[in-house]
């Protein structure tokens, strides 16, 4: 992991000037490019939803559902239902299969509940609104972060490559991916600019969104210690940010202790999804290869293992190069992510997809996409990436909206 020189925060070009007009804001490249990418990809998902529902669910001469009836309910699938149920019922319940809502962190369902109360809309509508608003925020922050670290050209390619990644449908769906990405990138943006308190607030909210949010404490501690010359003598009020970073997780543990009598229920409930803790970090990939050998060829599970092994394996390899290219804080975040993820594969009872959801989890690895943005400087590489990723994204999206299990 390469060390980058400490960079002092500099003011925004708009600071100190009179309040800009809406036209001036939209002309700002930092706003215009993320907004265009956001709008174009949202349009893509709307079109895929419309045609995916109409063409794949309806008989030739049957009555067709209206556009509004086709769009929103089609996204009420899989984990989205968990979050909506939690928003309505809390955590003190289980499903017949033994799966528990305690596996899902609270910030996203809390926001769903709040939006439902304010707008009087359905849970799925609230979930989609939150996810898409958070994704726009994530793109705006990520563009500015990459421009600050590198340059605008890399920033543009970074947000574009992220937005059309094969599993980027979860940035549109009622999942935590968008919210978690927004909070994580915002925490890094303020951390790198030495806004310690604000970085700690975003990190704390991230740790209330997913368990891996607490991993932000690793690069945060490094950045702060480095800024303080690794000396306790130079500690200042910025250390409050470090204290704030894990508070989301700690608050959830306190709540679970009172609600279900187990502050670590979020880890214990993973057993229902065949996940176990192991120090053999290679076991998930090895078991996936074994499953590929014993499963029937061209089977449903074989295809899912191919997706997880291919995308997850590429992400793991590219993470090594990203850690070497980017400042140390990014490498530490990548390292912490892989250590936690690879020590909890779904290998209990011979489960057939040991790396389940890995290709979705890597959506939060924004340093990886920064590296992709650097490496796609060649137009040929950029276009090749966009064609392959967008094609796979369209396929998985149609699968998802029609009730198929994706990852």
N, C-alpha and C positions, 0 to 999 in steps of 0.2 A: 504494500500500500504506500503510495507516494505521499509525501508531505507537501502541502501547499503553503505558501506564505500567508500569514495572518492578514486578512483584508479588513480594513475598517469600513463600517457602514457609511454609505454616502446617501445624500438625500435624493428623493425621487425628482425627476425633472419638473414635476408639477409643484413641488414644495416651494413656498415662498412667492409663488405667482398668484394672480387672481384666480378665482374659481373657474375652471374651464367649462365651456359649453358642452352639451351632449355631442355635438358634431366633432368638437376637438377631441373628446374622449374616444370616439369611435375611429378617429383617424390615427390614434396612437397605436403603433404596431403591437405593443404589449397587450392591447385590448382587442384589436381587430383580428389578428391571426388566431388566437384561441377561440374567439367567438365564432369565426367562420368555420373552424374545424368542428366546434361543438354543434352548430346548426346543421352542417352537412351530414354529420354522423347521426344526429337525431332524426333528420329526414330519412336517412337510410333505414333506420330501425322502424320508422312509421311505415315506409313502403314495404319492407320485409314482413311486417306484421299484417298489413292489409292483404297482400297477395299470399302470404303464407297461410293465413286463416282461410281466405276465400277459396284458394285453389286446392288446398290440401285437406280441408275438412268437409267441403260441400260436394254433393252429387251434382252431376251435369245440369239437370233440369230442376234441382231443388231450389227453394227460396233462399236467397242469400242474406246473411246478416248485414245490418247497416255498418257503416264505417266506425261509428262510435261504439257500437256493441262488439265490434271485432277487436278494436285496439287495446283497450285497457284490461278487460278480463283475460286476454290471452297471456298476459304477463303475471297472472296470479298463480304462480307455479312454485313448487318445491320449497326452498327455505323462505321464500317470501311469505308463505302461509304461517311459518313459525313466528316470524317477526310481527305479523298482524295479530296473531293469537296472543302473543306476549303483550302487545300494546293494549289488547282488550281484557286480558285475564291475569296478567302478572306472571309469576313463576311457580306458584304452588300447585302444580298439576303435572301429570305425565300422560304419555300416549300408551295405547294398549301394547305396543311393541317394546315398551320399556324405555324408549327414548324420552329425554327430558329437556324442557326449555332452558335449563340452567347452562346448557352448552353455548347459548347465545348471549352475547354481552348486551347491556341495557340501553346504551345511548340511542341507537337507531330506533328501537321500538318506542322509547320515550318520545322521540321526535315525531314518530308516526302518530302516537296518541295525541300529542299537542296539536299537530296539523289537522287531525280529524276533529278535534274539539273546536278549533278556530274556524275551519272552512265548512264543517258539516258534510264532508265528502267521505267516500268509502276508504277503507284501509289501504286498498291497492292503489287508489288515486294518490293518497297521501304518501305512500311509499315511493311511488314513481316520481312525484314532485321533489321529494327530498333527495333522492338519488341523482336526478338530473341537475338540480341546482348545485349540489355538492360537486358534481363532476365539472361543471362550468367553473366553479371556484378553484378546483384542483388544476385545471388547465391554465387559468390565469396566473396562479401562484407558480406553477411549474415553468411556464414560459419565462417569467421574471427571474426565477432562480437560475435557470440555465443561461439566460442572457448575462446575468451577473457573474456566473462562474466561467462562461465561455464566450458565446456570441449569439446574435439573433438567428443566424442561419441554423445553427445546431438546435436552438430552442424550437424553431418551427418544425424541424424534422422529428424532434423528440416527442412533441405532443401529437403529431400526426401518426407516428409509428405506434405510440401507445393507444391511440383512439381506434385503430383498426386491427389491433392484435386479435388473434382468433377467439379469445375468450372475453373480449371487451364488451360483449353483450351484457355482462354483469354490471357495467357502468350505467346501463339504462334500466336494468331490472331492479326489483325491490330487494336488493342485497346490500351488504355493508361496504362493498368495494369502493364505491364513489366517496362515501363519507370518510372512510379510513384513509384513502389516498389524499383527499383534501387536507385532513388534519395532519397527516404525516409530512406532506410537502410543505405545508404552512409552518410546521414545527422546525423543519430543516431550514427554510428560508430565514426565519427569524433567528434561529440558532447560529447560522453562518454570518449573520449581520450583527451578532452580539446583542440582540434584543432578548435577553435571557428570560425575563418574566413572561413575555408574550409567547416565547417558544415553549416554556413550561406549561402554560395554559393549554396550548394546542396539543402538546404531548400527553397531558393528563386526560384530555378529552379522547385522544386516540386510544389510550389504555382503557377507556370505558366503552370502546367500540369493538375492539378485538384484543385477545390476549397478547398478540405480538406487538401491540402498541407500547407495552412496557419496555420493549427492546430499544425504543428511542432513548432510553436512559443511558445506554452504552455510548453512542456518539455524542450525546449531550454532555456527559461527564468528561469525555475526552476533549471536546471543544472548549468547555469552560476551564478545565485544568490547563490546557495549552495556553489559553488566553491569560490565565493567572500565573503563567510561567511555572506551572506544576509546583506551586508553593502555597502552603496554607496561610502564609503571612499576607497574601494578596487577595484573600477572599473578600467579597463584597456582597451587596444585596442581591446580586445575580444568582447566588446560591439558592435563593428562594425558588427559582425556576426548576432546579434539580429536585427540590422537595415536591413541587407540584406535579412533576412528570408521572409518578406512579399512583397518584391519588385516585384516578378513575378505577384502576384495578382494585385498590384497597377498599374503596367505597362499595364496589360490587361484592367483594368478599364479606364485608361487614353486613350488607343486606342479605346475602345468602345464608349467613350464619343465623340471622334472625328469622328469615322466611322459611328455610327448609332444614335448618339445623346443621348445615355443612358449608363452611366458608370456602372449601375447595371443590364444591359440587361441579363447577365448570370443567374441572379436569377429570373428576370421577365419572361424569356422564359421557365422556368420550368412549368409554368401553362399549356402549351401545352401538357405536359406529365402527367397532372392531379396531380402534386405535389403541396402541400400547406404547409404553415408554421403553426405549432400548438405547444403549450406548453404541450399538453397532449401526452407525449412521448409513452404512451401505445396504442394510437389510431391505429397505423399501425397494430400491432399484433391483437388487438381486431377486427378490421375490416376484417382482414384476416380470423380469425376464423368464423366470421359471413358469409363471402363469402363461406367458406367451407360447411356451413350448408345449404345455399340456392342454391348453384350451382348444376347442374346435376351431379350425381355421375359418376365417371370415365370419367369426361370431361377434355378437354385440360387445361382449366383454373384451375380446381381443382388440377391437377397434378402440375402445376406451383406454386400454393399456398402451396402445401405440401412441395415442394423443398425449397421455401423461408422461410416458418415457421420453418421447421426442421433444415436446415443449419443455418439460421439466429438466431433461438432460441438457438441452441447449442453453437454458437459462442458467444452470449450474456452471457450465463451462464458461459462458460469457461473463458470469459474475466475477470469475477470477480475473479476467482481463479488465473488466470495469473497475475492480478494486485497485488494480495497478495504475490505471489511467487517471482516476479521480482522486480528490483529496481524501485523506485518511478516514474522516468521519463517515463517508459513504461506504468505504470498504468495511468498516466496523459494523455498520448497519446490515450490510449484505451477509457478513460472517455470522452475526447473531441470528438473522433470519434462518439461514441454512442449518445452523446447529439445532435450533428449536424444531424446525420442520422435519428434518431428517431423523430426529430421535423419536418421532411419534408417527410412524407409518401405520396403515390399517392392515395388519398382518395376523390379527387374532382369528383363529378358526379357519385359516386358509382362505381368507377373503380374496376375491378374484381381482380386485383393483387396488393393490397395496398403496399406490401413490394418489389415491382419490383426492380430487380437488386441487392437486398441486398446480395444474395449469391455470387455475383461477387465483390461487394464492399469490402467484408471481406477478399478478397485475399490480400489486403494491410495491414491487421492487423498482421504483422509479429511477434509481441510479443505473439500473440495467438498461433502461430505455434511453437514458442520457448517452450511454456508451453506444447504443444502436444509432442514435442521432448523430454521433460523431462519425461512425463508420459508414453511414449511408451518404457521405458527401458525394460519392459517385452517383450520377443520375441513374445509371444502370442498376446499381445495388438498391437504390431507393425505390425505383419502380418495380423491381423484382420483389422486394419485401412487401410493397403495398398490394400487388396483384395476388400473391400467395396468401397473405394474411386476410385481406378483404374477402377473398373467395371462401376461405375456411370460416371466417366470421359469419358470412351469410348462411352457410350450411348449418352451423351450430345454432344460430338464431332461430331459423325455421324449425329445427328440431325442438328447441326449448319452448317456443310459443305453442307448439302442438302437444305439449305435455310430455315430451320425451326427456329422459334423463340425459343431461349433458355432462356435468362433472360434479 
